[in-house]
Amino acid sequence: MSMHRLFAEQLRCATDAAGQVDVVRLGELVSAVYEASDRDRQRMIEARAHTQGVVERDLLRTQEFLDTIVENVPIAVFAKCAKSSRYILLNRAGEDYYGMPREQMLGRTPEEIFPADVARVVNEQDRRVVASGMPMFLEEHLLEVGVKGRGRVVNSRKMLIKDSDGEPQYLVGVIEDVTERIASQARISHLAHHDVLTDLPNRSAFNAALEERLERAQEASTSFAVLSLDLDRFKEVNDVFGHPVGDMLMRAAADRLAAEADGAFVARIGGDEFMILMPDNVSRENVLALAERLVETIGNELEVDDYLSHVGLSVGIAFYPDDGVNAATLLANADSALYRAKREGRGRVRFFESEMDQELRDRRLLLHDLRRALEQNELLVYFQPQARIEGEVIGFEALLRWNHPTRGFVPPDQFIPLAEENGLIIQIGEWILREACREAASWQRPLQVAVNLSPVQFQAGDLEGSIQRILLETGLAPTRLEVEITEGVLIGDFNGALDLLRRLKALGIRIAMDDFGTGYSSLSYLQSFPFDKIKIDRSFISNLEATPQSGEIVRAVLSLARALNIPVIAEGVETEAQRAFLTREACEEMQGHLVGRPDLIERYLDLVGVTIERRLSA
């Protein structure tokens, strides 16, 4: 409402019916309006003042917040006057980075702070940013500034801030010290391509180097050699002295290989296996000389702390392009040559030859056939009697046989190691265990049945669960089952294998130590586990009449077993003279051709109490 209309309304209200104006009343009305107007104006002033105070306080809090953030951010932050390059702001991380308090930097130019060469670089960067108006980014560069800046790798950013007129006002920069991060990345990269124990390049690094070498050799038509190396008897030494000493021995061997390799690429690809990649166009004579030198070097005793551990080295050699034009073929042929070197007596060097390739193909074909044999029930279980020394049969050992459709009977020492190398022994071992238990459960006489277990079965698969399931399926009493192990079962994860053996024994299953006396640690293992039986290896029995030493070893084993109250069974008893010797030495049990040869159970039905008629009707 305008002032004129307001006054006209007030005048009307102050005029009576006769048209007379009540001046006092009019004054009161006008005064009331002005008072109300004054109150409104005062409220507006107070509200405006309050609002301004709130805004100012908010701005102050925001400023303090930003100052706190900038002060405590973990990267160096600085600001300069764009025209003079004088520092006007530096946070706490900046002080730490430059290694000086901000009082020594604020208000000063780079020339007044840094050495001349550093100041020249800093000023040049500042001028470039001011002139272009574009930010400057420097990634992972080395700075030589301040106390903590020396030798540090940083990421830095520098940008220009202009005033409202578009004139350069400030240079603002941040410096992030990434030295530790770069070092960590380098360590991670190193670990990804190097063996943790020996610090040699690992399998991944070797494969990459080999692929690169193949590409270069194909382009330049050059040749090179690949050496496959394996430490002889390392697992035995590792078992005798323990893993800590084994690790030190492995490092010592790796150091010797690297030192003697004349700059060739040496890698540890796992376990006790190494590979060497030789330079281009190296002659066969030089490769052979290096390999023989390595064999001689490793063949000498390696002194590890107070231990003298004698290991050897076998080497297989393959050449590009004669022995393979791709990585897979070249490595396979080098491994074939290594396999031949180890088979011929270890501590040897062998070049790849074409017949080795045929041998490798034969092994692969045999493995293929073995898989098929398992699927098509070509495998057989033979049983060999075990008897008391006077001749009474007390049980049978279940032995695996393979009647190949075209090869005939394949010797177990050919296909069982092959099955162990490829993990097929887990399925085969479960199969023979089931067949042996099923067969034994059908016998009228409650004779023992013994089944050999492979170390691989302890290292992979659920052996305990498998045995329990088979006993339930076949109905064989656990006390009639005896499992035979060699010390190879206990090499590696000793505590894990020991724990599993204890659980099997708790089921009522008997545990026998097979091939006793042929390994390094047979005696020590008798302290660790209460075996139910010891089997003297056939090699000692077969030489009883030929070498006095064999007789002394057998006597010692029998004496030890009596002291420990452990029954002993002698394997490989073939003559009455051998039985007579064992009788004199109080050996309790025997197994061998003198008692009975391994054969199908049908040959021994009378011993197990099963008639032919009952067998046919079963």
Long-range contacts (C-beta under 8 A, 24 or more apart in sequence): 6-33, 75-174, 75-175, 75-176, 75-177, 76-174, 76-175, 76-176, 76-177, 77-172, 77-173, 77-174, 78-172, 78-173, 78-174, 78-175, 79-170, 79-171, 79-172, 79-173, 80-126, 80-170, 80-171, 80-172, 80-173, 81-169, 81-170, 81-171, 82-126, 82-130, 82-160, 82-161, 82-168, 82-169, 82-170, 82-171, 83-168, 84-109, 85-109, 85-110, 85-122, 85-123, 85-126, 85-171, 87-113, 88-170, 94-175, 96-148, 97-146, 97-148, 97-149, 97-152, 97-175, 97-177, 98-145, 98-146, 98-147, 98-148, 98-149, 99-146, 99-147, 99-148, 99-149, 100-146, 100-147, 114-145, 118-144, 118-145, 125-158, 126-158, 126-171, 129-158, 129-159, 129-160, 129-171, 130-160, 130-168, 130-171, 133-160, 133-162, 134-160, 135-159, 135-160, 140-178, 140-182, 143-175, 151-179, 152-177, 152-179, 153-177, 153-178, 153-179, 153-182, 154-178, 154-179, 195-254, 195-267, 195-268, 197-247, 197-250, 197-251, 197-254, 197-268, 198-250, 198-251, 198-254, 198-255, 198-268, 199-254, 200-254, 200-258, 200-266, 200-267, 200-268, 200-274, 201-265, 201-266, 201-267, 201-268, 202-267, 202-268, 202-269, 203-267, 203-269, 203-270, 205-267, 206-265, 206-267, 206-269, 206-275, 206-277, 207-327, 209-265, 209-267, 209-277, 210-277, 210-327, 210-330, 210-331, 211-327, 213-277, 213-280, 213-320, 214-320, 214-326, 214-327, 216-280, 217-280, 217-320, 217-321, 218-325, 220-280, 222-280, 222-281, 223-280, 223-281, 223-282, 223-319, 223-320, 223-321, 223-322, 224-277, 224-278, 224-279, 224-280, 224-281, 224-282, 224-319, 224-320, 225-278, 225-282, 225-284, 225-287, 225-317, 225-318, 225-319, 225-320, 226-275, 226-276, 226-277, 226-278, 226-317, 226-318, 226-319, 226-320, 226-330, 226-331, 226-334, 227-275, 227-276, 227-277, 227-278, 227-287, 227-290, 227-291, 227-315, 227-316, 227-317, 227-334, 228-273, 228-274, 228-275, 228-315, 228-316, 228-317, 228-318, 228-331, 228-334, 228-335, 228-337, 228-338, 229-257, 229-273, 229-274, 229-275, 229-276, 229-294, 229-313, 229-314, 229-315, 229-316, 229-338, 230-272, 230-273, 230-274, 230-313, 230-314, 230-338, 230-342, 231-272, 231-298, 231-311, 231-312, 231-313, 232-311, 232-312, 232-313, 232-314, 232-342, 232-346, 232-347, 233-310, 233-311, 233-312, 233-346, 234-272, 234-311, 235-272, 235-491, 236-519, 236-520, 237-309, 237-310, 237-311, 238-491, 239-487, 239-491, 239-520, 239-521, 240-520, 240-521, 241-307, 241-309, 245-304, 245-305, 245-307, 245-309, 248-304, 248-305, 249-302, 249-304, 249-307, 249-309, 249-311, 252-302, 252-303, 252-304, 253-298, 253-302, 253-311, 253-313, 256-294, 256-297, 256-298, 256-302, 257-294, 257-297, 257-298, 260-290, 260-293, 260-294, 260-297, 261-290, 261-294, 262-290, 264-290, 275-331, 275-334, 284-319, 284-351, 287-317, 288-317, 288-349, 288-351, 291-315, 291-317, 291-349, 292-349, 295-347, 295-348, 295-349, 299-347, 312-346, 312-347, 313-347, 314-338, 314-341, 314-342, 314-346, 314-347, 314-348, 314-349, 315-341, 315-348, 315-349, 315-350, 316-340, 316-341, 316-349, 316-350, 316-352, 317-349, 317-350, 317-351, 317-352, 318-351, 318-352, 319-351, 319-352, 323-352, 332-360, 333-357, 333-360, 336-360, 363-418, 366-410, 366-414, 366-415, 366-418, 367-418, 367-422, 367-424, 369-404, 369-407, 370-402, 370-415, 370-418, 370-419, 370-424, 371-424, 373-402, 373-404, 374-424, 374-427, 374-428, 374-431, 378-402, 378-403, 378-404, 378-405, 379-428, 379-431, 379-432, 380-600, 381-432, 381-435, 381-436, 381-439, 381-601, 382-598, 382-599, 382-600, 383-439, 383-449, 383-598, 383-599, 383-600, 383-601, 383-604, 384-591, 384-595, 384-596, 384-597, 384-598, 384-599, 385-591, 385-595, 385-596, 385-604, 385-607, 386-448, 386-450, 386-569, 386-589, 386-590, 386-591, 386-595, 387-589, 387-590, 387-591, 387-595, 388-588, 388-589, 388-590, 389-579, 389-582, 389-583, 389-587, 389-588, 389-589, 389-590, 390-583, 391-595, 393-447, 393-595, 393-596, 393-604, 393-607, 394-447, 394-448, 394-589, 395-447, 395-448, 395-449, 395-450, 395-482, 396-440, 396-447, 396-448, 396-449, 396-450, 396-601, 396-604, 396-608, 397-449, 397-450, 397-451, 397-452, 397-484, 397-591, 397-598, 398-432, 398-435, 398-436, 398-439, 398-449, 398-450, 398-451, 398-452, 399-452, 399-598, 400-428, 400-432, 401-598, 416-454, 420-454, 420-455, 420-456, 423-456, 423-460, 425-454, 425-456, 425-457, 426-456, 426-457, 426-460, 426-461, 429-453, 429-454, 429-456, 429-457, 430-461, 430-466, 430-470, 433-466, 433-467, 433-470, 434-470, 434-473, 434-474, 437-470, 437-471, 437-474, 437-476, 437-481, 438-473, 438-474, 438-476, 439-601, 440-474, 440-476, 440-480, 440-481, 441-474, 441-475, 441-476, 442-610, 442-618, 443-608, 443-609, 443-610, 444-608, 444-609, 444-610, 445-607, 445-608, 445-609, 446-477, 446-480, 447-480, 447-607, 447-608, 448-480, 448-481, 448-482, 448-510, 449-476, 449-480, 449-481, 449-482, 450-482, 450-483, 450-484, 450-512, 451-481, 451-482, 451-483, 451-484, 452-483, 452-484, 452-485, 452-514, 453-483, 453-484, 453-485, 453-489, 455-485, 455-486, 455-488, 455-489, 455-491, 455-492, 458-485, 458-489, 458-493, 458-496, 458-497, 458-500, 459-492, 459-493, 463-500, 464-500, 464-503, 464-504, 467-504, 467-507, 467-509, 468-507, 471-507, 477-508, 478-507, 478-508, 478-509, 479-508, 479-509, 479-510, 481-509, 481-510, 482-509, 482-510, 482-511, 482-512, 482-532, 482-533, 483-509, 483-510, 483-511, 483-512, 484-512, 484-513, 484-514, 484-535, 485-511, 485-512, 485-513, 485-514, 486-513, 486-514, 486-515, 486-519, 487-513, 487-515, 487-519, 487-520, 487-521, 487-522, 487-525, 488-519, 490-521, 490-525, 490-528, 491-521, 494-528, 498-528, 498-529, 501-529, 502-529, 505-530, 505-532, 512-569, 516-557, 517-553, 517-557, 523-560, 526-560, 526-564, 526-566, 531-566, 532-566, 532-567, 533-566, 533-567, 533-568, 533-569, 533-589, 534-561, 534-566, 534-567, 534-568, 534-569, 535-568, 535-569, 535-570, 535-571, 535-591, 536-568, 536-569, 536-570, 536-571, 536-587, 537-571, 537-572, 538-571, 538-572, 538-592, 539-572, 541-570, 541-571, 541-572, 541-573, 541-578, 541-582, 541-592, 542-572, 542-574, 544-577, 544-578, 544-581, 545-575, 545-577, 545-578, 551-581, 554-581, 554-582, 554-585, 554-587, 555-585, 558-585, 558-586, 558-587, 562-586
